């Protein structure tokens, strides 16, 4: 029989903790399994590694030597594994870009085309997030960088604005406000409204105009996507507040999109954590170049 890495890890945990119960808890195994594993290791080696008493665990001379040498070997193995894994990650040179549904439809394709042309050795994979995660994967660090619609309520992020656009009221056709050229916030506050699903941060409140209300909004339904939201509006369930993007990209029979005259524009931003990789910095640099002509 050969000594296994699992047996060595079990012995090192007991040698470190000097207690079978604590070592078993640390390894997420049962104390009987741990005790039997140490006995199997001692049988293979032909020496006693530990002296067990009712109160403590003491290393024998052989156990102390084995703990020192085996511990060094395990640390060197961990270093080798992390070094090779890191090399492979660097060789792949990938960025994962998250984005909120409907955010940046006008500018992100150009951003990715320019980045691909200037950095052909870096692969950008994209991942779409619905309205239940307005941080588009940044909160749980599922992505390296993301296109979001602030506010998302994450402190410590770095961001640049990609664009801003007017907000619109999405109304059922035949609604008394649907034929207007524009509406005001006060026109909408008594209307039943369709909200995003509950999520951390201020995002949902921003889109149901919570800051403008003296009492809670009359939320009649929740929708995780534009498609679900506009389907509910077309049925006459309620109204919603969205970005002008909705009128450009999601227009359909049964829904009218009316600009809201007295609301500040909403923003689309590229956001990332400050400890992100060099490749993210390269993408941000390209974003600055792509956004600059649009602002000129």
C-alpha positions as CSV (number, residue, x, y, z in Angstrom):
1,X,0.0,0.0,0.0
2,X,1.1,3.6,-0.7
3,X,0.7,6.6,1.4
4,X,-2.0,8.9,0.0
5,X,-2.2,12.7,0.1
6,X,-5.5,12.4,2.0
7,X,-3.8,10.4,4.8
8,X,-1.0,12.9,5.0
9,X,-3.4,15.9,5.2
10,X,-5.4,14.0,7.9
11,X,-2.2,13.5,10.0
12,X,-1.0,17.1,9.5
13,X,-4.4,18.4,10.7
14,X,-4.2,16.3,13.9
15,X,-0.5,17.3,14.4
16,X,-1.4,21.0,14.0
17,X,-4.6,20.9,16.2
18,X,-3.3,18.2,18.7
19,X,-7.0,17.2,19.0
20,X,-8.9,14.7,16.9
21,X,-12.3,16.5,17.3
22,X,-11.0,19.9,16.1
23,X,-9.0,18.3,13.3
24,X,-12.1,16.4,12.1
25,X,-14.1,19.6,12.2
26,X,-11.5,21.4,10.2
27,X,-11.4,18.7,7.5
28,X,-15.2,18.2,7.6
29,X,-14.9,14.5,8.4
30,X,-16.0,12.4,11.3
31,X,-13.6,11.7,14.2
32,X,-13.8,7.9,13.8
33,X,-12.8,8.2,10.1
34,X,-9.9,10.5,11.0
35,X,-8.7,8.1,13.7
36,X,-8.9,5.1,11.4
37,X,-7.0,7.1,8.6
38,X,-4.2,7.8,11.0
39,X,-4.0,4.2,12.1
40,X,-3.8,3.1,8.4
41,X,-1.0,5.6,7.8
42,X,0.9,4.3,10.8
43,X,0.5,0.8,9.6
44,X,1.8,1.6,6.1
45,X,4.8,3.5,7.6
46,X,5.5,0.9,10.3
47,X,5.9,3.5,13.0
48,X,3.8,5.1,15.7
49,X,3.2,8.8,14.8
50,X,0.9,9.9,17.7
51,X,0.5,9.0,21.3
52,X,-3.2,9.3,22.3
53,X,-4.4,10.1,25.8
54,X,-7.9,11.0,27.0
55,X,-6.9,14.6,27.2
56,X,-4.4,15.2,24.4
57,X,-2.5,14.0,21.3
58,X,1.3,14.0,21.5
59,X,3.6,13.6,18.5
60,X,6.2,10.8,18.8
61,X,9.7,11.5,17.6
62,X,8.9,9.8,14.3
63,X,5.7,11.8,14.2
64,X,7.5,15.1,14.7
65,X,10.0,14.3,11.9
66,X,7.2,13.2,9.5
67,X,5.1,16.3,10.3
68,X,8.0,18.6,9.4
69,X,9.0,16.8,6.2
70,X,5.5,16.0,5.0
71,X,4.3,19.5,5.8
72,X,7.0,21.0,3.7
73,X,6.2,18.6,0.8
74,X,2.5,19.5,0.9
75,X,3.3,23.2,0.9
76,X,5.6,22.7,-2.1
77,X,2.9,20.8,-3.8
78,X,0.4,23.6,-3.2
79,X,2.8,26.1,-4.6
80,X,3.4,23.9,-7.7
81,X,-0.4,23.6,-8.3
82,X,-1.1,27.3,-7.9
83,X,1.8,28.3,-10.1
84,X,0.7,26.0,-12.9
85,X,-2.9,27.0,-12.6
86,X,-2.0,30.7,-12.6
87,X,0.2,30.2,-15.7
88,X,-2.8,28.6,-17.5
89,X,-5.1,31.4,-16.5
90,X,-2.6,34.0,-17.8
91,X,-2.1,32.0,-21.0
92,X,-5.9,32.1,-21.7
93,X,-6.1,35.9,-21.2
94,X,-9.8,36.1,-20.8
95,X,-12.2,38.7,-19.5
96,X,-15.8,38.0,-18.4
97,X,-18.0,41.0,-19.1
98,X,-21.4,41.0,-17.3
99,X,-24.2,43.2,-18.5
100,X,-27.7,44.1,-17.3
101,X,-30.5,43.3,-19.8
102,X,-30.9,46.3,-22.2
103,X,-27.9,48.2,-20.9
104,X,-25.5,49.6,-23.4
105,X,-27.1,48.1,-26.5
106,X,-26.0,51.2,-28.5
107,X,-22.4,51.3,-27.5
108,X,-21.2,47.9,-26.1
109,X,-21.1,46.1,-29.5
110,X,-18.8,48.8,-30.8
111,X,-16.7,48.6,-27.6
112,X,-16.2,44.9,-28.0
113,X,-15.4,45.2,-31.8
114,X,-12.7,47.8,-31.1
115,X,-11.3,45.8,-28.2
116,X,-11.1,42.7,-30.4
117,X,-9.3,44.6,-33.1
118,X,-6.7,46.1,-30.8
119,X,-6.3,43.1,-28.4
120,X,-6.8,40.0,-30.5
121,X,-5.0,37.8,-27.9
122,X,-7.6,38.5,-25.2
123,X,-10.9,36.7,-25.3
124,X,-14.0,38.5,-23.9
125,X,-16.9,36.3,-22.8
126,X,-20.2,38.0,-22.0
127,X,-22.9,37.0,-19.5
128,X,-26.4,38.6,-19.3
129,X,-28.1,39.2,-16.0
130,X,-31.7,40.0,-15.5
131,X,-33.3,42.7,-13.2
132,X,-32.9,40.4,-10.1
133,X,-29.1,41.2,-10.2
134,X,-28.7,44.8,-11.3
135,X,-25.0,44.6,-10.4
136,X,-24.6,42.1,-13.3
137,X,-22.4,39.7,-11.3
138,X,-20.1,42.2,-9.7
139,X,-21.5,41.7,-6.2
140,X,-20.5,38.1,-6.1
141,X,-17.5,38.6,-8.3
142,X,-18.9,36.3,-11.0
143,X,-17.5,38.7,-13.7
144,X,-14.4,40.8,-14.1
145,X,-16.2,43.9,-15.3
146,X,-19.8,44.8,-16.0
147,X,-22.1,47.2,-17.9
148,X,-24.7,48.4,-15.4
149,X,-27.3,51.0,-14.9
150,X,-26.5,52.9,-11.6
151,X,-27.4,53.1,-8.8
152,X,-26.5,49.6,-7.8
153,X,-25.4,50.3,-4.2
154,X,-21.9,48.7,-4.2
155,X,-19.3,50.8,-2.5
156,X,-15.7,50.6,-3.7
157,X,-16.4,50.0,-7.3
158,X,-14.6,52.1,-10.0
159,X,-16.7,53.1,-13.0
160,X,-16.9,55.3,-16.1
161,X,-20.1,56.5,-17.7
162,X,-20.7,55.1,-21.2
163,X,-23.9,57.1,-22.0
164,X,-27.0,58.7,-20.5
165,X,-30.5,58.7,-21.7
166,X,-33.9,60.0,-20.9
167,X,-36.3,57.9,-18.9
168,X,-39.7,57.0,-20.2
169,X,-43.1,55.9,-18.9
170,X,-44.2,52.6,-20.4
171,X,-48.0,52.6,-20.6
172,X,-50.7,50.4,-22.0
173,X,-52.1,51.6,-25.2
174,X,-55.4,53.4,-24.5
175,X,-54.1,54.7,-21.1
176,X,-55.1,58.3,-20.6
177,X,-51.4,59.4,-20.6
178,X,-50.4,57.2,-23.6
179,X,-51.2,59.9,-26.2
180,X,-49.1,62.7,-24.7
181,X,-45.8,63.9,-26.1
182,X,-44.4,63.8,-22.5
183,X,-45.5,63.3,-18.9
184,X,-44.3,64.4,-15.5
185,X,-43.4,62.4,-12.4
186,X,-46.6,63.6,-10.6
187,X,-48.7,62.1,-13.4
188,X,-47.3,58.6,-12.6
189,X,-47.2,58.4,-8.8
190,X,-50.8,57.1,-8.3
191,X,-50.5,54.5,-11.1
192,X,-50.1,50.8,-10.3
193,X,-46.5,50.0,-11.2
194,X,-44.5,47.0,-12.3
195,X,-41.2,46.6,-10.4
196,X,-38.0,44.6,-10.7
197,X,-37.6,41.7,-8.3
198,X,-36.3,42.5,-4.8
199,X,-32.5,42.7,-4.8
200,X,-29.8,44.3,-2.7
201,X,-29.2,48.0,-3.1
202,X,-31.3,51.0,-4.3
203,X,-31.9,49.8,-7.9
204,X,-35.5,48.7,-7.6
205,X,-36.5,51.9,-5.7
206,X,-34.8,54.1,-8.3
207,X,-37.1,52.7,-11.1
208,X,-40.3,52.8,-9.1
209,X,-39.6,56.5,-8.2
210,X,-39.4,55.8,-4.5
211,X,-37.6,59.1,-3.8
212,X,-40.6,61.1,-5.2
213,X,-43.3,59.3,-3.1
214,X,-44.8,60.2,0.2
215,X,-46.1,56.6,0.6
216,X,-45.1,53.2,-0.9
217,X,-45.6,52.6,-4.6
218,X,-48.6,50.4,-5.6
219,X,-46.5,47.5,-6.9
220,X,-48.9,45.1,-8.7
221,X,-46.3,42.8,-10.3
222,X,-42.6,42.0,-10.6
223,X,-40.7,41.4,-13.8
224,X,-37.1,40.1,-14.2
225,X,-36.8,41.1,-17.9
226,X,-37.9,43.7,-20.4
227,X,-40.0,41.1,-22.1
228,X,-41.9,40.1,-19.0
229,X,-42.3,43.8,-18.0
230,X,-43.7,44.9,-21.4
231,X,-46.0,41.8,-21.6
232,X,-47.6,42.9,-18.3
233,X,-48.0,46.4,-19.5
234,X,-49.6,45.4,-22.8
235,X,-52.1,43.4,-20.7
236,X,-53.0,46.5,-18.8
237,X,-51.7,45.2,-15.4
238,X,-49.8,48.4,-14.7
239,X,-47.2,50.9,-15.9
240,X,-43.4,51.0,-15.5
241,X,-40.5,53.4,-15.8
242,X,-37.7,52.5,-18.1
243,X,-34.9,54.0,-20.2
244,X,-35.3,55.3,-23.7
245,X,-33.6,52.1,-24.8
246,X,-36.9,50.4,-24.3
247,X,-38.6,52.5,-26.9
248,X,-35.7,52.0,-29.4
249,X,-35.2,48.2,-28.9
250,X,-38.3,46.8,-27.4
251,X,-41.2,48.6,-29.1
252,X,-44.3,46.5,-29.7
253,X,-48.0,46.7,-30.2
254,X,-49.9,47.4,-27.0
255,X,-47.3,49.5,-25.3
256,X,-46.7,53.3,-25.5
257,X,-43.4,54.9,-24.5
258,X,-43.7,58.5,-23.3
259,X,-40.7,60.6,-22.2
260,X,-40.8,61.8,-18.6
261,X,-39.9,65.5,-18.7
262,X,-38.8,66.2,-15.2
263,X,-36.6,63.2,-14.4
264,X,-32.9,63.4,-14.6
265,X,-31.4,61.0,-17.3
266,X,-30.4,57.5,-16.3
267,X,-26.9,56.3,-16.9
268,X,-25.2,53.3,-18.3
269,X,-21.7,52.7,-16.8
270,X,-18.8,50.3,-17.1
271,X,-17.9,49.2,-13.5
272,X,-15.2,47.0,-12.0
273,X,-13.4,46.3,-8.7
274,X,-10.1,48.2,-8.3
275,X,-8.2,44.9,-7.9
276,X,-9.2,43.6,-11.3
277,X,-6.7,42.4,-13.8
278,X,-4.5,44.3,-16.4
279,X,-6.8,43.0,-19.1
280,X,-9.7,44.9,-17.5
281,X,-7.6,48.1,-17.6
282,X,-7.1,47.5,-21.3
283,X,-10.8,47.2,-21.9
284,X,-11.5,50.4,-19.9
285,X,-8.9,52.2,-21.9
286,X,-10.7,51.2,-25.1
287,X,-14.0,52.3,-23.5
288,X,-12.6,55.8,-22.9
289,X,-11.7,56.0,-26.6
290,X,-15.1,54.7,-27.8
291,X,-17.1,57.0,-25.5
292,X,-15.1,60.2,-26.3
293,X,-16.3,60.6,-29.9
294,X,-19.9,60.0,-28.8
295,X,-19.6,62.8,-26.3
296,X,-18.0,65.2,-28.8
